[in-house]
Amino acid sequence: MTKVLVTGGSGKLGKAVLRDLVEHGYDVLNIDQQALGEPICPSVRVDLTNFGEVASAILGGVDERGGPFEAVVHLAAIPAPGLAANPRTLSNNVTSSYNVFETCRLAGIKNVVFASSETVLGLPFDNPPPYAPVDEEYFPRPESAYSLGKLLDETMAAQFCRWDPDLRMVGLRFSNVMYPEDYKAFPAFDSDPRKRKWNLWAYIDARDGAQAVRRAIQADFKGFEAFIIANADSVMTRSNVSLLAEVFPGVEQKGNISTNGTLLSIEKAKRMLGYSPQFSWRTELK
């Protein structure tokens, strides 16, 4: 039984991650500023911007919540642009990530998975993407303090892995997280494709996001890698060719554009993580 510490497990994606890990036999501890609110696993209130508190938790120094931990999943953050003043968003998120990464280094933990974001791809796509489907091959294009912080997280992770060739750090660029109850709004998106153009009409079911975390923990490569994590389909019933022609007419289309497949490419995650989305709003609404 692998012992895993998760930060931010009290959040929208975090609860799905905790449930998935527990259901697959992992021994899980959640640390977060917010109470978990559900009896999924043990949870400790920790200020992630406080290095001492983070170190105490990851190094096993919290009473009755000791380690050692074989892996750490870092999800805690102000979760989107515009929820706090820009300096607070950047300071909170990057400081929290550094505290987690550095404590893992001190603890000798070689398996770290963290939440990056689809926003590093250039969201919202007020400036069109360089091509579609977008993938991990072009350099990040942060357009907000939140997105800049995620790029800094990825940059830190790459340097931590350069310092330690035995370390694996996986940055998961999650798309817009959804639960089944959110899907009732999806059919209305077809009326105006510009409402969801900001992320090329993509989404991630929280349960598939949790699957991606588990598969990242189980991965067998070393070093830093970033992966786009989205569902296999779009939020639209209109075809991708129609959507791109109307909203992004000048954007190069690379390869075969499927009718309703995701335009945030998940091919790298499929290839290197074995990621395979299991859920779709289309079947959930039937």
Backbone torsions as a table, in degrees:
resi	resn	phi	psi	omega
1	MET	NA	115.7	179.2
2	THR	-77.9	132.3	179.0
3	LYS	-94.5	121.7	-174.0
4	VAL	-123.1	133.2	171.3
5	LEU	-100.7	130.9	178.9
6	VAL	-117.3	129.9	170.8
7	THR	-97.0	144.2	177.0
8	GLY	74.0	23.3	-179.9
9	GLY	-69.6	-9.4	178.9
10	SER	-84.3	-5.2	-178.3
11	GLY	-84.0	-177.8	-174.6
12	LYS	-61.0	-54.0	176.3
13	LEU	-71.9	-36.7	-174.9
14	GLY	-56.5	-42.3	-179.3
15	LYS	-63.5	-38.2	177.2
16	ALA	-65.9	-37.6	178.2
17	VAL	-65.2	-45.8	178.8
18	LEU	-58.8	-48.4	-179.0
19	ARG	-59.0	-45.6	-177.4
20	ASP	-62.9	-44.5	-179.2
21	LEU	-65.1	-44.5	178.8
22	VAL	-62.3	-43.4	-179.8
23	GLU	-64.2	-24.8	179.0
24	HIS	-98.7	17.7	169.0
25	GLY	89.7	10.0	178.4
26	TYR	-82.8	148.5	173.9
27	ASP	-93.7	111.8	-165.8
28	VAL	-119.0	136.9	169.1
29	LEU	-120.2	129.5	176.3
30	ASN	-99.7	133.7	170.3
31	ILE	-123.7	134.7	-173.7
32	ASP	-164.9	157.0	172.8
33	GLN	-72.7	-26.5	-178.1
34	GLN	-97.5	146.4	175.3
35	ALA	-65.4	147.5	-178.0
36	LEU	-68.3	-41.8	175.9
37	GLY	81.5	-8.4	177.4
38	GLU	-138.4	146.3	-177.6
39	PRO	-82.5	56.0	-178.6
40	ILE	-78.9	-44.5	-177.9
41	CYS	-162.5	168.9	175.4
42	PRO	-59.1	147.3	-176.9
43	SER	-142.6	140.7	-179.1
44	VAL	-126.4	135.8	177.2
45	ARG	-78.4	119.0	-177.4
46	VAL	-137.8	136.8	172.0
47	ASP	-86.4	108.5	-175.0
48	LEU	-68.8	-16.5	176.8
49	THR	-83.9	-5.7	179.7
50	ASN	-100.3	108.6	-174.9
51	PHE	-59.5	-39.0	-179.0
52	GLY	-61.9	-42.1	179.5
53	GLU	-67.7	-41.6	178.6
54	VAL	-63.1	-46.4	-179.6
55	ALA	-62.3	-40.9	179.5
56	SER	-59.3	-43.5	-178.0
57	ALA	-69.2	-49.2	-175.0
58	ILE	-71.2	-33.4	179.0
59	LEU	-82.3	0.9	175.4
60	GLY	85.3	24.4	-175.4
61	GLY	-95.7	9.1	177.4
62	VAL	-92.4	126.6	-178.0
63	ASP	-48.5	129.5	176.6
64	GLU	67.2	6.5	-178.6
65	ARG	-130.7	41.0	-173.7
66	GLY	-74.8	163.5	176.1
67	GLY	-89.9	-146.9	-2.2
68	PRO	-77.1	156.2	179.2
69	PHE	-105.7	135.2	178.7
70	GLU	-83.8	-24.0	-178.6
71	ALA	-148.6	153.1	175.7
72	VAL	-127.5	132.9	175.2
73	VAL	-113.6	117.0	-174.9
74	HIS	-106.7	105.7	179.0
75	LEU	-113.4	-16.5	-171.7
76	ALA	-64.4	132.9	177.9
77	ALA	-178.9	160.3	160.0
78	ILE	-65.1	119.7	-158.9
79	PRO	-84.7	1.2	-177.4
80	ALA	-165.4	162.5	173.5
81	PRO	-66.2	152.5	170.6
82	GLY	81.2	5.6	178.1
83	LEU	-92.5	-19.5	178.3
84	ALA	-147.6	165.6	176.0
85	ALA	-56.5	144.8	-175.3
86	ASN	-52.9	-47.0	180.0
87	PRO	-61.4	-36.1	178.7
88	ARG	-66.9	-43.0	178.7
89	THR	-59.2	-49.4	-178.2
90	LEU	-64.2	-48.1	-177.2
91	SER	-63.6	-46.4	-179.2
92	ASN	-61.0	-49.8	-172.2
93	ASN	-72.0	-44.7	-177.4
94	VAL	-71.4	-40.0	177.4
95	THR	-62.0	-43.7	178.7
96	SER	-59.9	-44.2	-179.6
97	SER	-64.3	-44.8	178.1
98	TYR	-59.6	-43.6	-179.1
99	ASN	-60.5	-41.4	178.5
100	VAL	-68.3	-48.1	-178.0
101	PHE	-61.2	-45.3	-177.9
102	GLU	-66.9	-40.1	178.4
103	THR	-66.0	-38.6	175.2
104	CYS	-60.5	-39.4	177.2
105	ARG	-61.4	-46.4	-179.9
106	LEU	-65.0	-32.6	-178.7
107	ALA	-83.5	-7.7	-178.2
108	GLY	75.1	21.8	178.7
109	ILE	-81.3	123.1	-173.1
110	LYS	-102.8	4.7	-173.6
111	ASN	-130.8	100.9	-175.8
112	VAL	-127.8	126.9	176.1
113	VAL	-118.4	135.3	-179.3
114	PHE	-140.5	155.8	179.7
115	ALA	-82.7	110.3	164.5
116	SER	-92.2	-149.1	-173.8
117	SER	-159.2	147.6	172.3
118	GLU	-59.4	-21.5	-176.7
119	THR	-63.3	-22.5	179.1
120	VAL	-67.3	-13.1	179.7
121	LEU	-77.3	-8.6	179.6
122	GLY	118.6	14.9	179.6
123	LEU	-70.9	150.5	-10.4
124	PRO	-71.5	145.5	-171.8
125	PHE	-77.0	55.6	169.9
126	ASP	-66.2	-35.8	165.8
127	ASN	-95.4	120.9	-173.2
128	PRO	-58.3	151.6	176.0
129	PRO	-66.3	161.3	-178.4
130	PRO	-68.5	-26.9	178.7
131	TYR	-166.4	170.5	178.1
132	ALA	-140.3	142.6	-5.5
133	PRO	-64.2	146.1	176.1
134	VAL	-77.6	155.1	-179.6
135	ASP	-144.4	-165.2	-176.6
136	GLU	-89.6	6.9	-170.8
137	GLU	-82.6	-23.1	179.9
138	TYR	-97.8	154.0	-174.9
139	PHE	-67.4	141.3	-178.6
140	PRO	-52.9	149.4	-178.0
141	ARG	-130.8	71.1	-177.7
142	PRO	-64.3	137.2	-178.6
143	GLU	-120.3	10.3	-179.3
144	SER	-153.2	164.7	176.0
145	ALA	-61.1	-39.4	177.5
146	TYR	-58.8	-50.3	-178.9
147	SER	-65.0	-39.1	176.3
148	LEU	-59.5	-41.0	177.2
149	GLY	-60.9	-39.4	178.5
150	LYS	-66.4	-37.2	175.3
151	LEU	-64.8	-40.0	177.0
152	LEU	-63.2	-38.6	175.4
153	ASP	-58.2	-47.3	-179.5
154	GLU	-63.8	-39.4	179.2
155	THR	-65.2	-42.8	175.9
156	MET	-59.6	-45.1	-177.6
157	ALA	-60.2	-42.4	179.3
158	ALA	-61.8	-38.1	-179.8
159	GLN	-74.6	-37.1	174.8
160	PHE	-59.7	-39.7	178.9
161	CYS	-71.2	-30.8	174.9
162	ARG	-65.2	-38.4	178.4
163	TRP	-67.0	-32.1	-175.2
164	ASP	-131.7	100.7	-177.0
165	PRO	-64.4	-14.9	179.4
166	ASP	-89.6	-2.7	-175.7
167	LEU	-86.5	141.7	170.4
168	ARG	-118.5	126.0	176.0
169	MET	-129.8	125.9	-175.8
170	VAL	-117.6	120.0	175.7
171	GLY	-99.7	117.8	-178.0
172	LEU	-100.0	114.0	-178.7
173	ARG	-85.4	80.3	-175.0
174	PHE	-67.4	139.2	170.0
175	SER	-79.9	-174.0	-176.4
176	ASN	-62.9	114.4	-171.5
177	VAL	-76.3	132.1	-178.3
178	MET	-131.9	148.6	169.1
179	TYR	-111.9	162.7	-178.8
180	PRO	-51.7	-35.9	-179.7
181	GLU	-66.8	-16.6	178.3
182	ASP	-79.5	-16.9	-170.5
183	TYR	-72.5	-17.9	-179.4
184	LYS	-62.5	-21.1	179.5
185	ALA	-82.7	-15.4	-170.9
186	PHE	-64.0	-42.9	-177.1
187	PRO	-57.3	-26.8	-179.1
188	ALA	-73.7	-14.6	-177.4
189	PHE	-65.1	-28.4	-176.5
190	ASP	-61.3	-25.8	-175.5
191	SER	-66.0	-27.5	179.9
192	ASP	-147.7	96.9	-176.0
193	PRO	-62.9	-17.3	-179.6
194	ARG	-74.7	-16.4	177.6
195	LYS	-62.5	-31.4	-176.8
196	ARG	-120.4	15.1	179.7
197	LYS	-67.1	-19.1	-172.5
198	TRP	-60.2	-24.0	174.8
199	ASN	-131.1	32.6	178.9
200	LEU	56.1	35.9	172.3
201	TRP	64.2	33.1	-176.4
202	ALA	-102.0	168.3	175.4
203	TYR	-162.2	169.4	172.2
204	ILE	-136.6	123.5	171.6
205	ASP	-66.8	132.5	-176.1
206	ALA	-54.8	-33.6	-179.2
207	ARG	-69.7	-35.2	174.9
208	ASP	-74.6	-32.7	172.6
209	GLY	-60.6	-40.4	177.9
210	ALA	-65.6	-39.4	175.9
211	GLN	-58.1	-42.2	-179.5
212	ALA	-61.9	-39.7	177.5
213	VAL	-61.3	-48.0	-178.4
214	ARG	-61.5	-42.7	179.9
215	ARG	-68.0	-32.0	176.2
216	ALA	-67.2	-39.0	175.7
217	ILE	-60.2	-37.0	-175.3
218	GLN	-85.3	-6.5	-176.4
219	ALA	-60.4	156.3	-174.1
220	ASP	-119.6	13.4	175.8
221	PHE	-91.6	171.8	175.2
222	LYS	-119.6	160.2	-179.3
223	GLY	94.6	-172.4	-178.8
224	PHE	-100.0	136.1	171.6
225	GLU	-141.0	143.3	174.7
226	ALA	-110.8	142.7	-177.7
227	PHE	-135.3	133.8	168.3
228	ILE	-74.0	131.9	178.6
229	ILE	-123.1	106.2	177.7
230	ALA	-136.7	171.3	172.9
231	ASN	-79.3	168.1	-172.7
232	ALA	-74.9	-16.5	-177.7
233	ASP	-122.3	173.9	178.7
234	SER	-94.9	176.4	177.4
235	VAL	-85.4	0.9	-172.1
236	MET	-109.1	154.8	168.8
237	THR	-95.0	-21.5	174.1
238	ARG	-64.7	151.0	-177.9
239	SER	-72.3	152.7	178.1
240	ASN	-62.1	-39.5	-180.0
241	VAL	-59.9	-42.9	178.0
242	SER	-64.7	-44.5	-179.0
243	LEU	-63.2	-46.7	-178.8
244	LEU	-65.7	-38.8	179.9
245	ALA	-63.6	-35.7	-178.2
246	GLU	-82.0	-42.3	-169.4
247	VAL	-100.4	-36.2	-178.2
248	PHE	-129.6	63.1	-172.7
249	PRO	-64.7	-23.7	-177.2
250	GLY	-95.2	1.2	-175.7
251	VAL	-83.0	130.4	177.9
252	GLU	-62.7	136.0	175.5
253	GLN	-103.5	119.1	-175.2
254	LYS	-102.6	129.2	177.3
255	GLY	71.8	-161.8	179.8
256	ASN	-84.5	124.6	176.9
257	ILE	-94.6	110.4	-178.7
258	SER	-72.8	165.4	-173.1
259	THR	-61.0	-52.6	-178.2
260	ASN	-128.1	17.3	-179.5
261	GLY	-71.3	159.2	-179.8
262	THR	-61.8	140.2	174.1
263	LEU	-96.6	4.6	165.2
264	LEU	-102.4	101.9	-169.6
265	SER	-61.4	131.6	176.2
266	ILE	-111.4	17.6	-176.9
267	GLU	-63.8	-38.6	179.5
268	LYS	-65.2	-42.4	178.5
269	ALA	-64.6	-37.9	176.4
270	LYS	-62.9	-44.5	-174.2
271	ARG	-70.9	-45.4	-171.7
272	MET	-96.4	-24.4	-178.1
273	LEU	-109.3	-14.6	-172.4
274	GLY	73.3	21.2	-178.9
275	TYR	-67.2	134.5	-178.8
276	SER	-146.8	100.7	-178.2
277	PRO	-57.2	137.1	-176.6
278	GLN	-110.0	-11.2	-172.0
279	PHE	-123.5	154.0	176.4
280	SER	-150.7	142.1	177.3
281	TRP	-61.4	-26.9	-177.5
282	ARG	-64.6	-40.2	178.7
283	THR	-83.4	-31.5	-179.1
284	GLU	-65.7	-29.5	-178.8
285	LEU	-86.2	-8.2	-178.8
286	LYS	-74.5	NA	NA
